[in-house]
Amino acid sequence: MTLCTAIIPLLHALSRDDAYAPYLTLLQRALLSRLLSQLSQLYSTIKISNLLSLVAPLKAAGLEGSFDDEQVEAYIMGCARRGELNVRVDHKEGSITFIDDPFVLNEDQPPASPSSSESSIQPSTADLVRTRLSRVAHCLHRSLQVIEDKPPKPTAEEQQARFKTLVSAVESERKALQIRRALVARRRELLSELTVRKEKEASSRRAANSRKEKEEETKRAKEELIRRQHEKMKQQVESIRIDEAKKYAQTLVDKGILKHNDVEVYHISTFYFVVIAHGCFRVGRN
């Protein structure tokens, strides 16, 4: 309860030393952490106002880096978030509850070490439950050490033989490790070669497919050009024959053999005909 008050003279002495003055803020933070740890061992619930009154002497002493009320509450919340302190803050009631449930495991909170348990004012219920099995194990181990006879100390020859066996085992392990490393390196080389080979084969296939597609496209273009030329020549020949048939029909009209309104030129099968009312005359063969 008087931890902060008792430590103020020491902090004043350190503040006058240039070598330790920069650490005042960290020392006060460590002091606040120790105060919260001790309070958690003594109380299950404490008023926030009572906690602030315990820390108030540090601020009243005018020490550099001392915490105000908001910073103290922020530090408590930070300890709870980091798992350093298992607490629940009730702002409505203005209280802090130290949770000490032996049957609830907080995974974020590290297990209590022997050094921390020795420096504790009194062990918590959770620590008693969690360390009961380990305490029984330590007790049994010490009992066995007392009951059982200690093995005789090995002679120099036995130690030398053990050392030789250990050296030979280390040497064989080293050789096996070298072989494993060589195998791993060789596997990596083979894998790299296989990857390069697959990439080359894939590139060759893509090039062959591209070349084949270009050849097919060129062939289709040529065939299309030839087809269009044939159609054009066919149209030209047909146009010439139709013109000849029209000229021949016009000649018949001019000679008076046919009348102009009775003449129609069209294509039937492989012949061009001039149709005259109820008859027809062949003009030319396709």
Secondary structure, DSSP 8 states (H G I E B T S, - for coil): --HHHHHHHHHHHHHTSTTTGGGHHHHHHHHHHHHHHHHHHH-SEEEHHHHHHHHHHHHHTT-TT---HHHHHHHHHHHHHHTSS-EEEETTTTEEEE---TT---TTS----HHHHHHSSS--HHHHHHHHHHHHHHHHHHHHHHHS-------HHHHHHHHHHHHHHHHHHHHHHHHHHHHHHHHHHHHHHHHHHHHHHHHHHHHHHHHHHHHHHHHHHHHHHHHHHHHHHHHHHHHHHHHHHHHHHHHHHHTTSS-GGGEEEEEETTEEEEEETTEEEEEEE-
